[in-house]
Amino acid sequence: MAKKKGVKGFMGFKGGEEDEDVGCEYHIEQSGSKKRLVLECTECDLTPTLKDQKCLASVLNLMSDEMVMDSVVLSHYEDTEYFGPSMDVLNNLVDFMDSIKDFTLRDPIARYFDYLDDKNKKKLKCHECPFNPSMVFSSLYKSFSQGIEKYEMDFNTVVRQINKSPQSHPECEECTYSTLEDLDYLKKKYERLYKMTMRQIGGETLVEK
C-alpha cells in the first residue's frame, strides 16, 4: 500500500536552524541501469524526510559526491522513496550548490597581488577580507543547506555589505566587482530554480516494508 505526497517543502520554505552536518550511513543499489541512493535511517535521531533541513543537506552532499542517481530512499521502519519530479528538484538543488562551491575556488591573490612588490602584506589582508570569495561563497553554501529563508537573508546581507564597503586598493575594487557579478549569476539561477521547484508536484511515495 503506497501513499502519495507532494514535494513542496524540499527547499525548506520555513528555513532551518544551524546545526552540525549529519554523517549518514548509506549504500547504492543498482538494478540494470537504474541506481538508488539508500540512506540507512533506522538508528538516526532525525525524522527521515527531506523536509528536515539536516536530512536534505546530507542527501544533497551525498548526491554531489556520487554519480547521478535515479531515486533516493530514506530507509526507516517504512521507506520513503523520492523519484521522478522529486529527483528533478534534487538534481537541480545539487547543481545550484555545486555552482556556489565553484565560486569559492576563485583566488584573488593569484590574480591581483602576486606581481606586486608588497604582495605578502596585501596577501595577508586578502586572506582576512570578509569579501574574499572563499569566505563569501562558503558561507552561502552553508546557508543554503539550512533553508531558503536563511540563504536569502544571508545573500541579501552580503550584497549590501559589499556595496557599502569602501575599497582601499584598485585590486580590491575589481575583486569585489567580480564577486558581485558572481552573486548576480547565482541570483538569476536561484530564481529559475525556485520557479521550477514550485511547479513540481507528486513524486514522493511511502512504501510499507
N, C-alpha and C positions, 0 to 999 in steps of 0.2 A: 504494500500500500504506500503510495507516494503522495506527498503534499507539496503543491506548487506554491512558490513565494516569489515576490518581486525582488529586484536587485537594488532598488532605491535605498540609499544609505551606505553604499560602498565607500564613498569618499568622506564619510564622517561629517554629515551636514550639520551636526551639533558640536563638532570639534572633539577634542580629547585631551586628557591630562598628560603631562610629561612624565614618562616612565622610562626605565632602562629597557633596552632591547630584550626580546624573549628569544632564547635559542630553542628552536623546535626540533624534535626528532621527526625524521621524515624518510620516505623511500619513494622510488619511482617505479611504477608498474607500466609495462608495455604489452600491448596486445596488437600484433600486426604493426601497423604504422602509427597507432594511437598511443600517446603517453599520458599517464595520470600522475600528478604530484600528490602524494598521500601524506598528510601530516598526522602524526600519531598523538591524539589529543586526550587520551583517556586519563593520563596522570596530570594533565595541565590544570592549573587553578583558574584559568580564564574560561569564559564562555566560548565554546567553539563556533564562532560566527565572524564573518568578515565585517560585520557592523561594529565589532570591537576593534578599536584603532591599533592596539598592540598586535592582535591577531592578523589584521590586514597588513600591517607593516612587515611582519615576519614572512607572510606569504609573498609579498612583493619583493622582498630581499632575496628569497629563495628563487623566485622566478627570474630575477635579474641574473643570478649566478648560474642557473641551469639552462638547458636548451628549451626551445619552445614546447609548451605543454598544451594538450587538448582539453584537459579538465583538471580541476583541483578538488581534492577530497579532504574534508576535515573529519577524521575518523574518531568517533566517540562512541557512546552507547548506542547512538544512531548516527549514521553517516550523513554528512551534508556535502553534496557534490555540486560544484559550480562548472557550468559548461555553456556552450552556445553564446548567446548575447553577454552572459556574465564574463566569459573568457575574453570577449572583445573589450569589455571595460577594463579587466585586469591587465591585459596586454598593453592597452593604451596608458594605463597608470604606470606600468613598468617603463614604458618608453619615455614618459614625461619625467619620471625620476632619474632615468639614465641621462636625459638631457641636462638636468640640473647638475648631476655628478660630473658630466663632461666639462662644464664651465668652471668647476673647481680646479681643473688642471692648467688653466691659463696662468703662465708665470710672468708677472710684470717685471720681475727683476732681470731676467734674461733679456727681455725686450728693451727695457728703458735704461737700466743702470749699469750693465756690465761694461760698457765702454767708457764710463766716467772715471776721472781721476780719484774722486772721493766716493767711489762706488760702495765701499764697505760700510761707510757711515749711512749712506742712503738705503742700502740694502736692509740695515737694521730697522730703520724707520718703516720701510716697506713691510717687513715681517710683522711689525707691531700695528700696522694700519688696520683699523676695523673694516675698511673697504677693500682689503686685499681679496681677490676673487676666491681664494681657497677658504677664507673665513665667511664671506657673504653667502656663497652658494652651498657650503657645507651646512650652514645654519638653516638655510631654506630647505635643503634636502631633509633635514631632521624635522623641521616644522611640518612639511607635507605629510610625513608619516603619522603625525599627531592629529590630523584632521584639517579640512579645508579652511575652517574659520581661523585656526592658528596660522596656517600658511598665508592666508590673505592678509591678516593683521601684520605679520612679520614682513611680508613682501612690501606692503604699502609703507611701513615704517622705514625700511632700509632705503627705499626710493626717496622718501622725504629727507632722510639724513644725508644722503649723497648730494642731493640738490642744494641743501643748505650749507654744506661743509665747504669752507674756503680751502683752496689748494695752494700750497706754497711753491710748488715746482711745476713747470710745464709738463713734465713727465707724469705727474700725479693727475693733472687735468685730463691728459689723454687716456690714462688708465681708467679713471672713473667714468669717462665718457664711453669707453668700450664696455665697462660694466653695465652702464645704463642701457646700452644697445642690447646687451645680452638679456637684461631684465625685460626689455620691451619684447624681445623674441619669446621669452617664457610667458609673458602676459598674454600674447596672442595665441600661443599654443595652448595655454591653460583655458582660455575662453572657448576654444574649439573642443577641448577635452570635456569641459563642463557641459556644453550643449549636447555633445554626443552621449554622455553619461545619463543626462536627464531624459534622453529618448529611449533608453534601454528598458525593456520590460521582460519579466519571466526569467528563465534560465537557472533558477535555483531549485533543487529537488532534495527533499529529505527522504532517505531510504531506510526502512527498518531493517536491522540485522536479523 
